[in-house]
Amino acid sequence: MLTFFLGYLFLVNALAFLLMLADKRKAQKKLWRIPEATLMTVAAIGGSIGALAGMYTFRHKTRKPKFYIGIPVILALQILAAAYLLYIAL
């Protein structure tokens, strides 16, 4: 079960990171963009670390409060949820 969960987290964070890269490239080329709701949803389902890393690696969405505040808040909530689940499991 733990292996599955860690694998899931790796994949969803890699996806979030790559979506930030893809959206940045699309923005530079003035192409169709990835919706902000998609980026936030991927962060919310466990990809917040990848989204945050992608934001600052590619300097993308770092001026939008929805992202520079929202993604860290999502990450903090996910850390709190994980700590709570670990606490009740012990």
PDB file of N, CA, C and O in Angstrom:
ATOM      1  N   MET A   1       0.818  -1.198   0.000  1.00  0.00           N
ATOM      2  CA  MET A   1       0.000   0.000   0.000  1.00  0.00           C
ATOM      3  C   MET A   1       0.861   1.262   0.000  1.00  0.00           C
ATOM      4  O   MET A   1       0.583   2.204  -0.742  1.00  0.00           O
ATOM      5  N   LEU A   2       1.902   1.284   0.827  1.00  0.00           N
ATOM      6  CA  LEU A   2       2.796   2.436   0.891  1.00  0.00           C
ATOM      7  C   LEU A   2       3.514   2.628  -0.440  1.00  0.00           C
ATOM      8  O   LEU A   2       3.688   3.758  -0.896  1.00  0.00           O
ATOM      9  N   THR A   3       3.930   1.532  -1.060  1.00  0.00           N
ATOM     10  CA  THR A   3       4.606   1.618  -2.355  1.00  0.00           C
ATOM     11  C   THR A   3       3.682   2.223  -3.404  1.00  0.00           C
ATOM     12  O   THR A   3       4.110   3.060  -4.199  1.00  0.00           O
ATOM     13  N   PHE A   4       2.432   1.810  -3.412  1.00  0.00           N
ATOM     14  CA  PHE A   4       1.445   2.374  -4.343  1.00  0.00           C
ATOM     15  C   PHE A   4       1.282   3.873  -4.109  1.00  0.00           C
ATOM     16  O   PHE A   4       1.282   4.653  -5.061  1.00  0.00           O
ATOM     17  N   PHE A   5       1.145   4.278  -2.854  1.00  0.00           N
ATOM     18  CA  PHE A   5       0.950   5.680  -2.514  1.00  0.00           C
ATOM     19  C   PHE A   5       2.156   6.526  -2.929  1.00  0.00           C
ATOM     20  O   PHE A   5       1.993   7.607  -3.494  1.00  0.00           O
ATOM     21  N   LEU A   6       3.356   6.036  -2.651  1.00  0.00           N
ATOM     22  CA  LEU A   6       4.562   6.774  -3.036  1.00  0.00           C
ATOM     23  C   LEU A   6       4.694   6.851  -4.556  1.00  0.00           C
ATOM     24  O   LEU A   6       5.116   7.877  -5.090  1.00  0.00           O
ATOM     25  N   GLY A   7       4.341   5.787  -5.244  1.00  0.00           N
ATOM     26  CA  GLY A   7       4.347   5.799  -6.706  1.00  0.00           C
ATOM     27  C   GLY A   7       3.364   6.810  -7.258  1.00  0.00           C
ATOM     28  O   GLY A   7       3.670   7.539  -8.201  1.00  0.00           O
ATOM     29  N   TYR A   8       2.175   6.849  -6.662  1.00  0.00           N
ATOM     30  CA  TYR A   8       1.163   7.826  -7.060  1.00  0.00           C
ATOM     31  C   TYR A   8       1.689   9.247  -6.867  1.00  0.00           C
ATOM     32  O   TYR A   8       1.574  10.082  -7.764  1.00  0.00           O
ATOM     33  N   LEU A   9       2.267   9.521  -5.694  1.00  0.00           N
ATOM     34  CA  LEU A   9       2.792  10.860  -5.430  1.00  0.00           C
ATOM     35  C   LEU A   9       3.889  11.240  -6.412  1.00  0.00           C
ATOM     36  O   LEU A   9       3.947  12.380  -6.872  1.00  0.00           O
ATOM     37  N   PHE A  10       4.758  10.291  -6.734  1.00  0.00           N
ATOM     38  CA  PHE A  10       5.813  10.574  -7.710  1.00  0.00           C
ATOM     39  C   PHE A  10       5.212  10.940  -9.054  1.00  0.00           C
ATOM     40  O   PHE A  10       5.616  11.928  -9.667  1.00  0.00           O
ATOM     41  N   LEU A  11       4.253  10.154  -9.517  1.00  0.00           N
ATOM     42  CA  LEU A  11       3.654  10.404 -10.834  1.00  0.00           C
ATOM     43  C   LEU A  11       2.872  11.712 -10.890  1.00  0.00           C
ATOM     44  O   LEU A  11       3.004  12.464 -11.856  1.00  0.00           O
ATOM     45  N   VAL A  12       2.069  11.996  -9.881  1.00  0.00           N
ATOM     46  CA  VAL A  12       1.258  13.211  -9.914  1.00  0.00           C
ATOM     47  C   VAL A  12       2.134  14.460  -9.789  1.00  0.00           C
ATOM     48  O   VAL A  12       1.819  15.496 -10.374  1.00  0.00           O
ATOM     49  N   ASN A  13       3.223  14.372  -9.035  1.00  0.00           N
ATOM     50  CA  ASN A  13       4.130  15.511  -8.931  1.00  0.00           C
ATOM     51  C   ASN A  13       4.930  15.707 -10.212  1.00  0.00           C
ATOM     52  O   ASN A  13       5.180  16.842 -10.618  1.00  0.00           O
ATOM     53  N   ALA A  14       5.330  14.620 -10.848  1.00  0.00           N
ATOM     54  CA  ALA A  14       6.003  14.729 -12.148  1.00  0.00           C
ATOM     55  C   ALA A  14       5.054  15.341 -13.170  1.00  0.00           C
ATOM     56  O   ALA A  14       5.466  16.177 -13.974  1.00  0.00           O
ATOM     57  N   LEU A  15       3.787  14.933 -13.148  1.00  0.00           N
ATOM     58  CA  LEU A  15       2.796  15.493 -14.056  1.00  0.00           C
ATOM     59  C   LEU A  15       2.631  16.996 -13.825  1.00  0.00           C
ATOM     60  O   LEU A  15       2.605  17.769 -14.782  1.00  0.00           O
ATOM     61  N   ALA A  16       2.519  17.411 -12.568  1.00  0.00           N
ATOM     62  CA  ALA A  16       2.355  18.831 -12.250  1.00  0.00           C
ATOM     63  C   ALA A  16       3.556  19.637 -12.738  1.00  0.00           C
ATOM     64  O   ALA A  16       3.396  20.719 -13.302  1.00  0.00           O
ATOM     65  N   PHE A  17       4.747  19.111 -12.520  1.00  0.00           N
ATOM     66  CA  PHE A  17       5.974  19.773 -12.958  1.00  0.00           C
ATOM     67  C   PHE A  17       5.986  19.927 -14.480  1.00  0.00           C
ATOM     68  O   PHE A  17       6.295  20.999 -15.000  1.00  0.00           O
ATOM     69  N   LEU A  18       5.648  18.851 -15.185  1.00  0.00           N
ATOM     70  CA  LEU A  18       5.649  18.884 -16.646  1.00  0.00           C
ATOM     71  C   LEU A  18       4.535  19.766 -17.201  1.00  0.00           C
ATOM     72  O   LEU A  18       4.716  20.392 -18.245  1.00  0.00           O
ATOM     73  N   LEU A  19       3.387  19.830 -16.529  1.00  0.00           N
ATOM     74  CA  LEU A  19       2.316  20.721 -16.961  1.00  0.00           C
ATOM     75  C   LEU A  19       2.739  22.185 -16.847  1.00  0.00           C
ATOM     76  O   LEU A  19       2.395  22.999 -17.705  1.00  0.00           O
ATOM     77  N   MET A  20       3.476  22.520 -15.802  1.00  0.00           N
ATOM     78  CA  MET A  20       3.992  23.888 -15.670  1.00  0.00           C
ATOM     79  C   MET A  20       4.959  24.209 -16.812  1.00  0.00           C
ATOM     80  O   MET A  20       4.922  25.301 -17.378  1.00  0.00           O
ATOM     81  N   LEU A  21       5.811  23.261 -17.139  1.00  0.00           N
ATOM     82  CA  LEU A  21       6.739  23.452 -18.253  1.00  0.00           C
ATOM     83  C   LEU A  21       5.979  23.620 -19.566  1.00  0.00           C
ATOM     84  O   LEU A  21       6.271  24.533 -20.339  1.00  0.00           O
ATOM     85  N   ALA A  22       5.023  22.761 -19.818  1.00  0.00           N
ATOM     86  CA  ALA A  22       4.247  22.819 -21.062  1.00  0.00           C
ATOM     87  C   ALA A  22       3.480  24.132 -21.163  1.00  0.00           C
ATOM     88  O   ALA A  22       3.442  24.744 -22.230  1.00  0.00           O
ATOM     89  N   ASP A  23       2.869  24.573 -20.063  1.00  0.00           N
ATOM     90  CA  ASP A  23       2.106  25.809 -20.106  1.00  0.00           C
ATOM     91  C   ASP A  23       3.023  27.010 -20.324  1.00  0.00           C
ATOM     92  O   ASP A  23       2.654  27.947 -21.031  1.00  0.00           O
ATOM     93  N   LYS A  24       4.194  26.991 -19.734  1.00  0.00           N
ATOM     94  CA  LYS A  24       5.163  28.078 -19.940  1.00  0.00           C
ATOM     95  C   LYS A  24       5.569  28.149 -21.407  1.00  0.00           C
ATOM     96  O   LYS A  24       5.602  29.231 -21.994  1.00  0.00           O
ATOM     97  N   ARG A  25       5.877  27.002 -21.996  1.00  0.00           N
ATOM     98  CA  ARG A  25       6.271  26.978 -23.408  1.00  0.00           C
ATOM     99  C   ARG A  25       5.137  27.443 -24.307  1.00  0.00           C
ATOM    100  O   ARG A  25       5.361  28.176 -25.270  1.00  0.00           O
ATOM    101  N   LYS A  26       3.924  27.019 -23.991  1.00  0.00           N
ATOM    102  CA  LYS A  26       2.764  27.444 -24.786  1.00  0.00           C
ATOM    103  C   LYS A  26       2.567  28.957 -24.661  1.00  0.00           C
ATOM    104  O   LYS A  26       2.212  29.616 -25.638  1.00  0.00           O
ATOM    105  N   ALA A  27       2.792  29.502 -23.484  1.00  0.00           N
ATOM    106  CA  ALA A  27       2.655  30.943 -23.280  1.00  0.00           C
ATOM    107  C   ALA A  27       3.692  31.699 -24.107  1.00  0.00           C
ATOM    108  O   ALA A  27       3.377  32.723 -24.713  1.00  0.00           O
ATOM    109  N   GLN A  28       4.909  31.206 -24.132  1.00  0.00           N
ATOM    110  CA  GLN A  28       5.973  31.863 -24.889  1.00  0.00           C
ATOM    111  C   GLN A  28       5.688  31.860 -26.386  1.00  0.00           C
ATOM    112  O   GLN A  28       6.054  32.794 -27.099  1.00  0.00           O
ATOM    113  N   LYS A  29       5.031  30.802 -26.854  1.00  0.00           N
ATOM    114  CA  LYS A  29       4.731  30.674 -28.285  1.00  0.00           C
ATOM    115  C   LYS A  29       3.339  31.188 -28.640  1.00  0.00           C
ATOM    116  O   LYS A  29       2.901  31.089 -29.786  1.00  0.00           O
ATOM    117  N   LYS A  30       2.646  31.743 -27.632  1.00  0.00           N
ATOM    118  CA  LYS A  30       1.288  32.268 -27.816  1.00  0.00           C
ATOM    119  C   LYS A  30       0.331  31.219 -28.389  1.00  0.00           C
ATOM    120  O   LYS A  30      -0.455  31.494 -29.296  1.00  0.00           O
ATOM    121  N   LEU A  31       0.423  30.021 -27.836  1.00  0.00           N
ATOM    122  CA  LEU A  31      -0.451  28.917 -28.219  1.00  0.00           C
ATOM    123  C   LEU A  31      -1.547  28.736 -27.184  1.00  0.00           C
ATOM    124  O   LEU A  31      -1.581  29.423 -26.163  1.00  0.00           O
ATOM    125  N   TRP A  32      -2.467  27.774 -27.473  1.00  0.00           N
ATOM    126  CA  TRP A  32      -3.517  27.415 -26.530  1.00  0.00           C
ATOM    127  C   TRP A  32      -2.877  27.002 -25.213  1.00  0.00           C
ATOM    128  O   TRP A  32      -1.901  26.253 -25.202  1.00  0.00           O
ATOM    129  N   ARG A  33      -3.425  27.490 -24.103  1.00  0.00           N
ATOM    130  CA  ARG A  33      -2.835  27.277 -22.781  1.00  0.00           C
ATOM    131  C   ARG A  33      -3.560  26.194 -22.007  1.00  0.00           C
ATOM    132  O   ARG A  33      -4.711  25.863 -22.292  1.00  0.00           O
ATOM    133  N   ILE A  34      -2.873  25.661 -21.039  1.00  0.00           N
ATOM    134  CA  ILE A  34      -3.476  24.708 -20.103  1.00  0.00           C
ATOM    135  C   ILE A  34      -4.306  25.532 -19.109  1.00  0.00           C
ATOM    136  O   ILE A  34      -3.786  26.483 -18.527  1.00  0.00           O
ATOM    137  N   PRO A  35      -5.568  25.192 -18.906  1.00  0.00           N
ATOM    138  CA  PRO A  35      -6.406  25.977 -17.982  1.00  0.00           C
ATOM    139  C   PRO A  35      -5.826  25.999 -16.562  1.00  0.00           C
ATOM    140  O   PRO A  35      -5.283  25.007 -16.076  1.00  0.00           O
ATOM    141  N   GLU A  36      -5.959  27.161 -15.916  1.00  0.00           N
ATOM    142  CA  GLU A  36      -5.477  27.299 -14.540  1.00  0.00           C
ATOM    143  C   GLU A  36      -6.167  26.294 -13.618  1.00  0.00           C
ATOM    144  O   GLU A  36      -5.559  25.792 -12.673  1.00  0.00           O
ATOM    145  N   ALA A  37      -7.422  26.008 -13.894  1.00  0.00           N
ATOM    146  CA  ALA A  37      -8.153  25.035 -13.069  1.00  0.00           C
ATOM    147  C   ALA A  37      -7.496  23.660 -13.141  1.00  0.00           C
ATOM    148  O   ALA A  37      -7.473  22.928 -12.152  1.00  0.00           O
ATOM    149  N   THR A  38      -6.967  23.311 -14.301  1.00  0.00           N
ATOM    150  CA  THR A  38      -6.278  22.023 -14.444  1.00  0.00           C
ATOM    151  C   THR A  38      -5.001  22.010 -13.613  1.00  0.00           C
ATOM    152  O   THR A  38      -4.714  21.035 -12.919  1.00  0.00           O
ATOM    153  N   LEU A  39      -4.239  23.095 -13.688  1.00  0.00           N
ATOM    154  CA  LEU A  39      -2.998  23.176 -12.910  1.00  0.00           C
ATOM    155  C   LEU A  39      -3.282  23.099 -11.409  1.00  0.00           C
ATOM    156  O   LEU A  39      -2.571  22.416 -10.672  1.00  0.00           O
ATOM    157  N   MET A  40      -4.321  23.801 -10.965  1.00  0.00           N
ATOM    158  CA  MET A  40      -4.668  23.788  -9.538  1.00  0.00           C
ATOM    159  C   MET A  40      -5.219  22.424  -9.115  1.00  0.00           C
ATOM    160  O   MET A  40      -4.951  21.966  -8.004  1.00  0.00           O
ATOM    161  N   THR A  41      -5.977  21.782  -9.982  1.00  0.00           N
ATOM    162  CA  THR A  41      -6.543  20.468  -9.652  1.00  0.00           C
ATOM    163  C   THR A  41      -5.434  19.432  -9.486  1.00  0.00           C
ATOM    164  O   THR A  41      -5.468  18.628  -8.554  1.00  0.00           O
ATOM    165  N   VAL A  42      -4.463  19.448 -10.377  1.00  0.00           N
ATOM    166  CA  VAL A  42      -3.355  18.500 -10.271  1.00  0.00           C
ATOM    167  C   VAL A  42      -2.581  18.747  -8.975  1.00  0.00           C
ATOM    168  O   VAL A  42      -2.146  17.799  -8.322  1.00  0.00           O
ATOM    169  N   ALA A  43      -2.410  20.003  -8.605  1.00  0.00           N
ATOM    170  CA  ALA A  43      -1.756  20.313  -7.330  1.00  0.00           C
ATOM    171  C   ALA A  43      -2.590  19.784  -6.159  1.00  0.00           C
ATOM    172  O   ALA A  43      -2.047  19.228  -5.205  1.00  0.00           O
ATOM    173  N   ALA A  44      -3.896  19.960  -6.240  1.00  0.00           N
ATOM    174  CA  ALA A  44      -4.786  19.561  -5.144  1.00  0.00           C
ATOM    175  C   ALA A  44      -4.871  18.054  -4.959  1.00  0.00           C
ATOM    176  O   ALA A  44      -5.112  17.581  -3.849  1.00  0.00           O
ATOM    177  N   ILE A  45      -4.676  17.291  -6.036  1.00  0.00           N
ATOM    178  CA  ILE A  45      -4.765  15.827  -5.889  1.00  0.00           C
ATOM    179  C   ILE A  45      -3.423  15.195  -5.516  1.00  0.00           C
ATOM    180  O   ILE A  45      -3.246  13.981  -5.615  1.00  0.00           O
ATOM    181  N   GLY A  46      -2.487  16.034  -5.089  1.00  0.00           N
ATOM    182  CA  GLY A  46      -1.220  15.510  -4.585  1.00  0.00           C
ATOM    183  C   GLY A  46       0.008  16.036  -5.286  1.00  0.00           C
ATOM    184  O   GLY A  46       1.123  15.672  -4.914  1.00  0.00           O
ATOM    185  N   GLY A  47      -0.156  16.884  -6.291  1.00  0.00           N
ATOM    186  CA  GLY A  47       0.989  17.364  -7.059  1.00  0.00           C
ATOM    187  C   GLY A  47       1.490  18.737  -6.671  1.00  0.00           C
ATOM    188  O   GLY A  47       2.096  19.428  -7.490  1.00  0.00           O
ATOM    189  N   SER A  48       1.249  19.142  -5.446  1.00  0.00           N
ATOM    190  CA  SER A  48       1.618  20.500  -5.034  1.00  0.00           C
ATOM    191  C   SER A  48       3.130  20.721  -5.018  1.00  0.00           C
ATOM    192  O   SER A  48       3.587  21.820  -5.335  1.00  0.00           O
ATOM    193  N   ILE A  49       3.901  19.727  -4.665  1.00  0.00           N
ATOM    194  CA  ILE A  49       5.359  19.889  -4.658  1.00  0.00           C
ATOM    195  C   ILE A  49       5.865  20.048  -6.089  1.00  0.00           C
ATOM    196  O   ILE A  49       6.711  20.902  -6.355  1.00  0.00           O
ATOM    197  N   GLY A  50       5.366  19.250  -6.993  1.00  0.00           N
ATOM    198  CA  GLY A  50       5.759  19.361  -8.392  1.00  0.00           C
ATOM    199  C   GLY A  50       5.323  20.683  -9.006  1.00  0.00           C
ATOM    200  O   GLY A  50       6.066  21.280  -9.785  1.00  0.00           O
ATOM    201  N   ALA A  51       4.118  21.145  -8.661  1.00  0.00           N
ATOM    202  CA  ALA A  51       3.622  22.427  -9.171  1.00  0.00           C
ATOM    203  C   ALA A  51       4.485  23.569  -8.649  1.00  0.00           C
ATOM    204  O   ALA A  51       4.848  24.472  -9.402  1.00  0.00           O
ATOM    205  N   LEU A  52       4.809  23.529  -7.372  1.00  0.00           N
ATOM    206  CA  LEU A  52       5.637  24.574  -6.772  1.00  0.00           C
ATOM    207  C   LEU A  52       7.042  24.565  -7.385  1.00  0.00           C
ATOM    208  O   LEU A  52       7.598  25.618  -7.697  1.00  0.00           O
ATOM    209  N   ALA A  53       7.597  23.387  -7.551  1.00  0.00           N
ATOM    210  CA  ALA A  53       8.924  23.275  -8.176  1.00  0.00           C
ATOM    211  C   ALA A  53       8.881  23.782  -9.617  1.00  0.00           C
ATOM    212  O   ALA A  53       9.800  24.472 -10.058  1.00  0.00           O
ATOM    213  N   GLY A  54       7.830  23.448 -10.345  1.00  0.00           N
ATOM    214  CA  GLY A  54       7.687  23.911 -11.719  1.00  0.00           C
ATOM    215  C   GLY A  54       7.506  25.417 -11.806  1.00  0.00           C
ATOM    216  O   GLY A  54       8.044  26.060 -12.707  1.00  0.00           O
ATOM    217  N   MET A  55       6.750  25.978 -10.874  1.00  0.00           N
ATOM    218  CA  MET A  55       6.540  27.420 -10.866  1.00  0.00           C
ATOM    219  C   MET A  55       7.859  28.165 -10.769  1.00  0.00           C
ATOM    220  O   MET A  55       8.104  29.106 -11.525  1.00  0.00           O
ATOM    221  N   TYR A  56       8.694  27.754  -9.858  1.00  0.00           N
ATOM    222  CA  TYR A  56       9.930  28.490  -9.617  1.00  0.00           C
ATOM    223  C   TYR A  56      11.068  28.063 -10.540  1.00  0.00           C
ATOM    224  O   TYR A  56      11.957  28.867 -10.823  1.00  0.00           O
ATOM    225  N   THR A  57      11.061  26.836 -11.008  1.00  0.00           N
ATOM    226  CA  THR A  57      12.076  26.402 -11.972  1.00  0.00           C
ATOM    227  C   THR A  57      11.903  27.122 -13.300  1.00  0.00           C
ATOM    228  O   THR A  57      12.874  27.572 -13.907  1.00  0.00           O
ATOM    229  N   PHE A  58      10.644  27.227 -13.747  1.00  0.00           N
ATOM    230  CA  PHE A  58      10.363  27.819 -15.056  1.00  0.00           C
ATOM    231  C   PHE A  58       9.888  29.269 -14.966  1.00  0.00           C
ATOM    232  O   PHE A  58       9.559  29.881 -15.982  1.00  0.00           O
ATOM    233  N   ARG A  59       9.853  29.818 -13.744  1.00  0.00           N
ATOM    234  CA  ARG A  59       9.362  31.178 -13.515  1.00  0.00           C
ATOM    235  C   ARG A  59       8.003  31.383 -14.177  1.00  0.00           C
ATOM    236  O   ARG A  59       7.802  32.291 -14.983  1.00  0.00           O
ATOM    237  N   HIS A  60       7.099  30.518 -13.809  1.00  0.00           N
ATOM    238  CA  HIS A  60       5.775  30.521 -14.428  1.00  0.00           C
ATOM    239  C   HIS A  60       4.697  30.623 -13.363  1.00  0.00           C
ATOM    240  O   HIS A  60       4.710  29.874 -12.386  1.00  0.00           O
ATOM    241  N   LYS A  61       3.770  31.544 -13.545  1.00  0.00           N
ATOM    242  CA  LYS A  61       2.640  31.776 -12.645  1.00  0.00           C
ATOM    243  C   LYS A  61       3.085  32.312 -11.285  1.00  0.00           C
ATOM    244  O   LYS A  61       2.328  32.240 -10.317  1.00  0.00           O
ATOM    245  N   THR A  62       4.300  32.848 -11.201  1.00  0.00           N
ATOM    246  CA  THR A  62       4.811  33.327  -9.916  1.00  0.00           C
ATOM    247  C   THR A  62       4.294  34.707  -9.539  1.00  0.00           C
ATOM    248  O   THR A  62       4.532  35.165  -8.421  1.00  0.00           O
ATOM    249  N   ARG A  63       3.598  35.377 -10.438  1.00  0.00           N
ATOM    250  CA  ARG A  63       3.032  36.695 -10.134  1.00  0.00           C
ATOM    251  C   ARG A  63       1.538  36.633  -9.839  1.00  0.00           C
ATOM    252  O   ARG A  63       0.928  37.642  -9.486  1.00  0.00           O
ATOM    253  N   LYS A  64       0.963  35.471  -9.981  1.00  0.00           N
ATOM    254  CA  LYS A  64      -0.474  35.319  -9.758  1.00  0.00           C
ATOM    255  C   LYS A  64      -0.720  34.833  -8.326  1.00  0.00           C
ATOM    256  O   LYS A  64      -0.258  33.757  -7.948  1.00  0.00           O
ATOM    257  N   PRO A  65      -1.453  35.631  -7.524  1.00  0.00           N
ATOM    258  CA  PRO A  65      -1.709  35.226  -6.134  1.00  0.00           C
ATOM    259  C   PRO A  65      -2.374  33.861  -6.023  1.00  0.00           C
ATOM    260  O   PRO A  65      -2.124  33.116  -5.076  1.00  0.00           O
ATOM    261  N   LYS A  66      -3.223  33.537  -6.996  1.00  0.00           N
ATOM    262  CA  LYS A  66      -3.878  32.227  -6.978  1.00  0.00           C
ATOM    263  C   LYS A  66      -2.837  31.115  -6.899  1.00  0.00           C
ATOM    264  O   LYS A  66      -3.091  30.065  -6.308  1.00  0.00           O
ATOM    265  N   PHE A  67      -1.676  31.341  -7.489  1.00  0.00           N
ATOM    266  CA  PHE A  67      -0.633  30.325  -7.519  1.00  0.00           C
ATOM    267  C   PHE A  67       0.412  30.535  -6.436  1.00  0.00           C
ATOM    268  O   PHE A  67       0.746  29.585  -5.729  1.00  0.00           O
ATOM    269  N   TYR A  68       0.949  31.761  -6.278  1.00  0.00           N
ATOM    270  CA  TYR A  68       2.023  31.931  -5.299  1.00  0.00           C
ATOM    271  C   TYR A  68       1.529  31.859  -3.864  1.00  0.00           C
ATOM    272  O   TYR A  68       2.325  31.685  -2.941  1.00  0.00           O
ATOM    273  N   ILE A  69       0.215  31.994  -3.668  1.00  0.00           N
ATOM    274  CA  ILE A  69      -0.369  31.761  -2.343  1.00  0.00           C
ATOM    275  C   ILE A  69      -1.070  30.396  -2.316  1.00  0.00           C
ATOM    276  O   ILE A  69      -0.918  29.630  -1.365  1.00  0.00           O
ATOM    277  N   GLY A  70      -1.830  30.108  -3.363  1.00  0.00           N
ATOM    278  CA  GLY A  70      -2.657  28.902  -3.396  1.00  0.00           C
ATOM    279  C   GLY A  70      -1.883  27.595  -3.335  1.00  0.00           C
ATOM    280  O   GLY A  70      -2.240  26.694  -2.575  1.00  0.00           O
ATOM    281  N   ILE A  71      -0.836  27.490  -4.124  1.00  0.00           N
ATOM    282  CA  ILE A  71      -0.074  26.230  -4.155  1.00  0.00           C
ATOM    283  C   ILE A  71       0.592  25.951  -2.798  1.00  0.00           C
ATOM    284  O   ILE A  71       0.489  24.827  -2.306  1.00  0.00           O
ATOM    285  N   PRO A  72       1.275  26.936  -2.170  1.00  0.00           N
ATOM    286  CA  PRO A  72       1.822  26.650  -0.829  1.00  0.00           C
ATOM    287  C   PRO A  72       0.752  26.311   0.212  1.00  0.00           C
ATOM    288  O   PRO A  72       0.994  25.493   1.099  1.00  0.00           O
ATOM    289  N   VAL A  73      -0.424  26.929   0.114  1.00  0.00           N
ATOM    290  CA  VAL A  73      -1.514  26.609   1.051  1.00  0.00           C
ATOM    291  C   VAL A  73      -1.970  25.166   0.841  1.00  0.00           C
ATOM    292  O   VAL A  73      -2.190  24.431   1.803  1.00  0.00           O
ATOM    293  N   ILE A  74      -2.110  24.769  -0.422  1.00  0.00           N
ATOM    294  CA  ILE A  74      -2.482  23.380  -0.713  1.00  0.00           C
ATOM    295  C   ILE A  74      -1.437  22.429  -0.146  1.00  0.00           C
ATOM    296  O   ILE A  74      -1.779  21.421   0.472  1.00  0.00           O
ATOM    297  N   LEU A  75      -0.163  22.749  -0.354  1.00  0.00           N
ATOM    298  CA  LEU A  75       0.922  21.906   0.165  1.00  0.00           C
ATOM    299  C   LEU A  75       0.857  21.813   1.691  1.00  0.00           C
ATOM    300  O   LEU A  75       0.993  20.725   2.251  1.00  0.00           O
ATOM    301  N   ALA A  76       0.650  22.939   2.362  1.00  0.00           N
ATOM    302  CA  ALA A  76       0.561  22.932   3.829  1.00  0.00           C
ATOM    303  C   ALA A  76      -0.608  22.067   4.304  1.00  0.00           C
ATOM    304  O   ALA A  76      -0.472  21.304   5.260  1.00  0.00           O
ATOM    305  N   LEU A  77      -1.749  22.189   3.638  1.00  0.00           N
ATOM    306  CA  LEU A  77      -2.911  21.371   4.007  1.00  0.00           C
ATOM    307  C   LEU A  77      -2.640  19.885   3.778  1.00  0.00           C
ATOM    308  O   LEU A  77      -3.066  19.042   4.568  1.00  0.00           O
ATOM    309  N   GLN A  78      -1.933  19.569   2.698  1.00  0.00           N
ATOM    310  CA  GLN A  78      -1.599  18.169   2.434  1.00  0.00           C
ATOM    311  C   GLN A  78      -0.631  17.623   3.475  1.00  0.00           C
ATOM    312  O   GLN A  78      -0.743  16.467   3.880  1.00  0.00           O
ATOM    313  N   ILE A  79       0.316  18.444   3.909  1.00  0.00           N
ATOM    314  CA  ILE A  79       1.253  18.016   4.959  1.00  0.00           C
ATOM    315  C   ILE A  79       0.499  17.791   6.267  1.00  0.00           C
ATOM    316  O   ILE A  79       0.734  16.802   6.961  1.00  0.00           O
ATOM    317  N   LEU A  80      -0.408  18.711   6.602  1.00  0.00           N
ATOM    318  CA  LEU A  80      -1.208  18.548   7.822  1.00  0.00           C
ATOM    319  C   LEU A  80      -2.076  17.298   7.759  1.00  0.00           C
ATOM    320  O   LEU A  80      -2.189  16.572   8.747  1.00  0.00           O
ATOM    321  N   ALA A  81      -2.688  17.040   6.611  1.00  0.00           N
ATOM    322  CA  ALA A  81      -3.524  15.843   6.452  1.00  0.00           C
ATOM    323  C   ALA A  81      -2.683  14.575   6.591  1.00  0.00           C
ATOM    324  O   ALA A  81      -3.104  13.614   7.235  1.00  0.00           O
ATOM    325  N   ALA A  82      -1.497  14.576   5.990  1.00  0.00           N
ATOM    326  CA  ALA A  82      -0.617  13.410   6.089  1.00  0.00           C
ATOM    327  C   ALA A  82      -0.167  13.193   7.537  1.00  0.00           C
ATOM    328  O   ALA A  82      -0.125  12.058   8.011  1.00  0.00           O
ATOM    329  N   ALA A  83       0.165  14.271   8.231  1.00  0.00           N
ATOM    330  CA  ALA A  83       0.586  14.152   9.631  1.00  0.00           C
ATOM    331  C   ALA A  83      -0.559  13.614  10.483  1.00  0.00           C
ATOM    332  O   ALA A  83      -0.341  12.775  11.358  1.00  0.00           O
ATOM    333  N   TYR A  84      -1.778  14.089  10.234  1.00  0.00           N
ATOM    334  CA  TYR A  84      -2.935  13.612  10.982  1.00  0.00           C
ATOM    335  C   TYR A  84      -3.174  12.132  10.710  1.00  0.00           C
ATOM    336  O   TYR A  84      -3.393  11.358  11.642  1.00  0.00           O
ATOM    337  N   LEU A  85      -3.134  11.735   9.446  1.00  0.00           N
ATOM    338  CA  LEU A  85      -3.349  10.338   9.104  1.00  0.00           C
ATOM    339  C   LEU A  85      -2.274   9.439   9.709  1.00  0.00           C
ATOM    340  O   LEU A  85      -2.561   8.328  10.154  1.00  0.00           O
ATOM    341  N   LEU A  86      -1.042   9.928   9.721  1.00  0.00           N
ATOM    342  CA  LEU A  86       0.044   9.170  10.349  1.00  0.00           C
ATOM    343  C   LEU A  86      -0.171   9.056  11.848  1.00  0.00           C
ATOM    344  O   LEU A  86       0.074   8.007  12.443  1.00  0.00           O
ATOM    345  N   TYR A  87      -0.627  10.138  12.450  1.00  0.00           N
ATOM    346  CA  TYR A  87      -0.888  10.161  13.894  1.00  0.00           C
ATOM    347  C   TYR A  87      -1.976   9.157  14.277  1.00  0.00           C
ATOM    348  O   TYR A  87      -1.818   8.404  15.238  1.00  0.00           O
ATOM    349  N   ILE A  88      -3.082   9.147  13.521  1.00  0.00           N
ATOM    350  CA  ILE A  88      -4.169   8.237  13.898  1.00  0.00           C
ATOM    351  C   ILE A  88      -3.838   6.775  13.543  1.00  0.00           C
ATOM    352  O   ILE A  88      -4.427   5.847  14.097  1.00  0.00           O
ATOM    353  N   ALA A  89      -2.895   6.587  12.619  1.00  0.00           N
ATOM    354  CA  ALA A  89      -2.507   5.230  12.248  1.00  0.00           C
ATOM    355  C   ALA A  89      -1.599   4.608  13.311  1.00  0.00           C
ATOM    356  O   ALA A  89      -1.505   3.384  13.405  1.00  0.00           O
ATOM    357  N   LEU A  90      -0.940   5.432  14.098  1.00  0.00           N
ATOM    358  CA  LEU A  90      -0.017   4.897  15.108  1.00  0.00           C
ATOM    359  C   LEU A  90      -0.705   4.601  16.351  1.00  0.00           C
ATOM    360  O   LEU A  90      -0.080   4.144  17.308  1.00  0.00           O
TER     361      LEU A  90
END
